[in-house]
Amino acid sequence: MPRPFEGLADEVEWIALRELVPAATARLTLAPSLVERYGDRSVTLATVLPMAWPALTKPDGRVLVGLQRNTHSGDVSRDIALALLLALEAEPGTSISVPPTPGPGERLQDVLADEQLDVSMRDGFEFWLDDEESDDPEVRASLERANASIYPTVRLAAARAAYWSRVPDRAHLRWVLPDDEDAALNTLASLHAAGELTLGEGTRFAGMFRAHGRLVPVWDLPEEPPGEDWEAPFADFVKRYADTLAAGGELTAEARRARQGLIARQVTLR
């Protein structure tokens, strides 16, 4: 399934939360058909759950669904939807496992209301635990490992699915583009040919990758300043990108060469 999140109101944010963001949550609203079956249940999407569980049901009936998992079939949307459905059926206080090949059935597009994600960034995974669960040694060990793996990440406001992150010795800015791949690639090539594929002094366009059918350009940035300080440079780039995309037209010879160079450096994650 080349674009498993296609048709969701916030396709690019689903991709970003699965591929770019270490720790975040978002409330999910069930489709009316599921509300009729299960009531107005509280459902939270999490980037990752303890031991990479697909989902869990809290003792009070709240459901947490994990987006980043160790195993999945060829349709991520089907995998996550099945985990959600099994959690809604499960006894309170249980973790959920799903088969590696769940077979045909309802997908996220069928079980969720058509609305954008309201993402909450997290500094740690303490939201996993309620008071009665805090003494579980296996979950506590998983929590400590997960917290140790978190790197500083900031969600930028100038565009959906754009995130700054700091890793050892450098920082990155990555943006899941919402546009058709050919149009997005031509736009990036035109900007590259014009010397405008940059976020300012000290930055470098590092390349791009394809994730779940969308292009994700990546910039290398200095370790400092912090993520919030990149809002203005990134907003300037978003405007240049939008203007160039809207202008369209045939690529120049330089832009065609730039396009080939971008393709040669492209990596596909999913």
C-alpha positions as CSV (number, residue, x, y, z in Angstrom):
1,M,0.0,0.0,0.0
2,P,2.1,3.0,-1.2
3,R,0.0,5.6,0.6
4,P,-1.7,3.9,3.6
5,F,-2.9,7.2,5.1
6,E,-4.4,8.6,1.9
7,G,-7.9,9.9,2.5
8,L,-7.3,10.9,6.1
9,A,-7.8,14.6,6.8
10,D,-4.2,14.9,8.0
11,E,-2.2,12.4,5.9
12,V,1.1,14.2,6.2
13,E,0.9,14.5,10.0
14,W,0.2,10.8,10.3
15,I,3.3,10.2,8.3
16,A,5.4,12.6,10.4
17,L,4.2,11.0,13.7
18,R,5.1,7.6,12.4
19,E,8.5,8.5,10.9
20,L,9.9,11.7,12.4
21,V,8.6,12.3,15.9
22,P,9.9,10.4,19.0
23,A,7.2,11.3,21.5
24,A,3.8,12.8,20.8
25,T,0.1,12.1,21.3
26,A,-3.2,13.1,19.6
27,R,-6.8,12.5,20.5
28,L,-8.7,10.5,18.0
29,T,-12.5,10.8,17.4
30,L,-14.3,7.6,16.4
31,A,-16.5,7.5,13.3
32,P,-20.2,7.7,14.0
33,S,-20.6,4.0,13.2
34,L,-18.1,3.0,15.9
35,V,-19.7,5.4,18.5
36,E,-22.9,3.5,17.9
37,R,-21.1,0.2,18.6
38,Y,-18.8,1.2,21.5
39,G,-20.0,4.5,22.8
40,D,-18.1,7.8,22.9
41,R,-14.8,6.2,24.1
42,S,-11.6,8.1,24.8
43,V,-9.0,7.1,22.2
44,T,-5.4,8.5,22.1
45,L,-2.9,8.0,19.3
46,A,0.7,7.7,20.7
47,T,3.8,7.6,18.6
48,V,4.9,4.5,20.6
49,L,3.6,2.4,23.5
50,P,5.4,0.2,26.1
51,M,7.2,-2.7,24.4
52,A,5.9,-1.3,21.1
53,W,2.4,-2.7,21.9
54,P,-0.1,-2.0,19.1
55,A,-2.7,-0.8,21.6
56,L,-3.8,-1.0,25.2
57,T,-7.0,-0.5,27.1
58,K,-6.7,1.3,30.5
59,P,-8.6,0.0,33.5
60,D,-11.1,2.9,33.1
61,G,-11.7,2.0,29.5
62,R,-9.5,4.6,27.8
63,V,-7.7,3.3,24.7
64,L,-4.2,4.1,23.6
65,V,-3.1,3.1,20.0
66,G,0.5,2.9,19.0
67,L,1.7,4.2,15.7
68,Q,5.3,3.1,15.7
69,R,5.5,-0.7,15.9
70,N,8.1,-3.5,15.4
71,T,5.9,-5.5,13.0
72,H,3.4,-4.5,10.4
73,S,1.8,-5.9,7.2
74,G,1.7,-4.2,3.8
75,D,-1.1,-1.8,4.9
76,V,-0.3,0.3,8.0
77,S,-3.8,1.8,8.0
78,R,-5.4,-1.7,8.3
79,D,-2.9,-2.7,11.0
80,I,-3.6,0.3,13.2
81,A,-7.4,0.1,12.7
82,L,-7.4,-3.5,13.7
83,A,-5.4,-2.7,16.9
84,L,-8.0,0.0,17.7
85,L,-11.0,-2.3,17.1
86,L,-9.5,-5.1,19.2
87,A,-8.8,-2.6,22.0
88,L,-12.4,-1.4,22.0
89,E,-13.5,-5.0,22.4
90,A,-10.9,-5.9,25.0
91,E,-11.3,-6.1,28.7
92,P,-10.1,-3.0,30.6
93,G,-6.5,-3.1,31.7
94,T,-5.2,-5.3,28.8
95,S,-2.5,-4.9,26.1
96,I,-3.4,-5.8,22.5
97,S,-1.5,-7.9,20.0
98,V,-2.5,-8.2,16.4
99,P,-1.6,-10.9,13.7
100,P,1.2,-9.9,11.3
101,T,-1.2,-10.3,8.4
102,P,-4.6,-9.2,9.6
103,G,-6.4,-9.7,6.3
104,P,-9.0,-7.4,4.7
105,G,-11.2,-5.3,6.9
106,E,-11.8,-1.8,8.2
107,R,-9.0,0.8,7.9
108,L,-8.3,4.0,9.7
109,Q,-10.3,5.8,7.0
110,D,-13.3,3.7,8.0
111,V,-13.1,3.9,11.8
112,L,-12.1,7.6,12.5
113,A,-13.9,10.9,12.1
114,D,-12.6,13.1,9.2
115,E,-10.6,15.7,11.1
116,Q,-7.0,16.9,11.6
117,L,-4.8,15.7,14.4
118,D,-4.3,18.0,17.4
119,V,-0.8,16.9,18.2
120,S,0.7,17.3,21.7
121,M,4.5,17.0,21.8
122,R,5.8,15.1,24.8
123,D,9.1,15.3,26.6
124,G,8.8,11.7,27.9
125,F,6.4,8.7,28.0
126,E,5.1,9.1,31.5
127,F,1.6,9.4,30.0
128,W,1.8,5.6,29.5
129,L,1.4,5.1,33.3
130,D,-1.5,5.5,35.7
131,D,-0.8,5.3,39.4
132,E,-1.7,1.6,39.6
133,E,0.7,0.8,36.8
134,S,3.7,2.6,38.0
135,D,5.2,-0.4,39.8
136,D,5.1,-2.8,36.9
137,P,8.8,-3.5,36.4
138,E,8.5,-4.5,32.7
139,V,6.6,-1.4,31.8
140,R,8.9,0.8,33.9
141,A,12.0,-0.6,32.2
142,S,10.4,0.0,28.8
143,L,9.6,3.6,29.9
144,E,13.2,4.2,30.9
145,R,14.5,2.9,27.6
146,A,12.0,4.9,25.6
147,N,12.8,8.1,27.5
148,A,16.5,7.6,27.0
149,S,15.9,7.5,23.2
150,I,14.1,10.8,22.9
151,Y,15.9,13.6,21.1
152,P,14.7,17.2,21.3
153,T,12.0,17.8,18.8
154,V,10.0,20.9,18.0
155,R,6.8,21.1,15.9
156,L,7.0,24.1,13.6
157,A,3.9,26.3,12.9
158,A,4.5,27.5,9.4
159,A,3.3,24.2,7.8
160,R,1.7,20.9,8.8
161,A,4.1,18.0,9.4
162,A,7.3,20.1,9.8
163,Y,9.7,19.2,12.6
164,W,13.0,20.4,13.9
165,S,15.1,18.0,15.8
166,R,18.5,17.9,17.4
167,V,20.7,14.8,17.3
168,P,24.3,14.5,18.4
169,D,26.5,17.2,16.8
170,R,23.8,18.7,14.5
171,A,20.2,19.5,14.0
172,H,17.7,18.7,11.2
173,L,14.5,20.2,9.8
174,R,12.2,17.7,8.0
175,W,8.9,18.5,6.3
176,V,6.4,16.0,4.9
177,L,5.2,17.7,1.7
178,P,1.4,17.5,1.0
179,D,1.7,17.8,-2.7
180,D,1.7,15.4,-5.6
181,E,5.2,13.9,-5.9
182,D,6.0,15.2,-9.4
183,A,4.8,18.7,-8.6
184,A,6.7,18.7,-5.3
185,L,9.9,17.4,-7.0
186,N,9.7,20.0,-9.8
187,T,9.2,22.8,-7.2
188,L,12.2,21.7,-5.2
189,A,14.3,21.4,-8.4
190,S,13.3,24.9,-9.4
191,L,14.2,26.3,-6.0
192,H,17.5,24.4,-6.1
193,A,18.4,25.8,-9.5
194,A,17.6,29.3,-8.3
195,G,19.8,28.8,-5.2
196,E,16.8,29.1,-2.9
197,L,16.6,25.6,-1.5
198,T,18.1,26.8,1.8
199,L,17.0,28.0,5.2
200,G,19.8,30.6,5.5
201,E,23.4,30.9,6.5
202,G,24.9,27.8,7.9
203,T,22.2,25.5,6.6
204,R,22.4,22.8,3.9
205,F,19.8,20.9,1.9
206,A,20.8,17.4,2.8
207,G,18.4,15.5,0.4
208,M,15.0,14.0,0.7
209,F,13.3,10.7,1.2
210,R,9.9,9.2,0.3
211,A,7.8,8.0,3.2
212,H,4.3,6.4,2.7
213,G,4.0,8.0,-0.8
214,R,5.0,11.6,0.2
215,L,8.3,13.4,-0.2
216,V,10.2,14.6,2.8
217,P,13.0,17.2,2.2
218,V,15.7,17.4,4.9
219,W,17.9,20.3,5.9
220,D,21.1,20.1,8.0
221,L,21.2,22.9,10.5
222,P,23.6,24.1,13.2
223,E,23.2,22.7,16.6
224,E,22.2,26.1,17.8
225,P,19.9,28.1,17.9
226,P,17.0,26.0,19.3
227,G,14.1,24.8,17.2
228,E,11.8,27.8,17.9
229,D,14.3,30.2,16.3
230,W,13.8,28.4,12.9
231,E,10.2,29.4,12.6
232,A,10.9,32.6,10.6
233,P,13.5,31.1,8.2
234,F,11.2,28.1,7.6
235,A,8.1,30.3,7.1
236,D,10.1,32.2,4.4
237,F,10.9,29.0,2.7
238,V,7.3,27.8,2.9
239,K,6.2,30.9,1.1
240,R,8.9,30.5,-1.6
241,Y,7.8,26.9,-2.0
242,A,4.1,27.8,-2.3
243,D,4.8,30.6,-4.8
244,T,7.0,28.3,-7.0
245,L,4.5,25.5,-6.8
246,A,1.6,27.8,-7.9
247,A,3.7,29.2,-10.8
248,G,4.2,25.8,-12.3
249,G,5.4,25.8,-15.9
250,E,8.1,24.0,-17.7
251,L,11.4,23.4,-15.9
252,T,14.5,25.2,-17.2
253,A,17.5,23.2,-18.2
254,E,19.2,24.0,-14.9
255,A,16.1,22.9,-13.0
256,R,15.9,19.6,-15.0
257,R,19.6,18.9,-14.0
258,A,18.7,19.8,-10.4
259,R,15.8,17.4,-10.6
260,Q,17.9,14.5,-11.7
261,G,20.4,15.3,-8.9
262,L,17.6,15.3,-6.3
263,I,16.2,12.0,-7.6
264,A,19.7,10.4,-7.4
265,R,19.9,11.4,-3.7
266,Q,16.4,10.2,-2.8
267,V,15.8,7.3,-0.4
268,T,12.5,5.5,0.1
269,L,11.6,4.6,3.7
270,R,8.2,3.1,3.1
